[in-house]
Amino acid sequence: ADMPPNLATPVFIAEQARAMAKSCNLTTNIFGPEKAKELSMGGFLAVQAGSEFDGQFIELSYKSSNPAAKTIVLVGKGVTFDTGGVSLKPANYMKGMKYDMSGAAAVLGTIQAISKLKPEINVIAIAPMVENMPGGGSCRQDDVIVHYNGLTTEIENTDAEGRLILADALA
């Protein structure tokens, strides 16, 4: 979470997650905007649309050796930098917005620890990674998007990006 946002892009974080998953024997399902479009993940797509970096939806899974083990899901917000989109934050509020991906970093670190501790539970870690930037493709106020579960959202403020990506991740 402390890396500079020009280095810790959604694509970089996804590459790190793939490497971690391989070394920790975790199952991976990581995809970008094309698959998100197929899945109608409108929140995820709307937030990442203004960035030059493709959003990456990260899902890592740990499977216990116990066939009767229960499953828990961890979901963390992964906004590698948050300008507010077209609802641009004042400059003095943008300092530290690289930390908007701390929830996702915590989730990824937690599943890494779980893979080493090998508890008798199954764990799925979900980290939608995006950058919220203003740009020609950015979502706007009054846009209506369709989420993964078929529900719609009318965007009133593009600085509500966390709720939009988490809606798709939770669904």
Helices and strands as residue ranges (DSSP letters): H 10-24, E 27-31, H 33-38, H 42-48, E 56-62, E 71-75, E 78-82, H 91-94, G 97-101, H 102-117, E 122-132, E 144-146, E 152-154, H 161-170
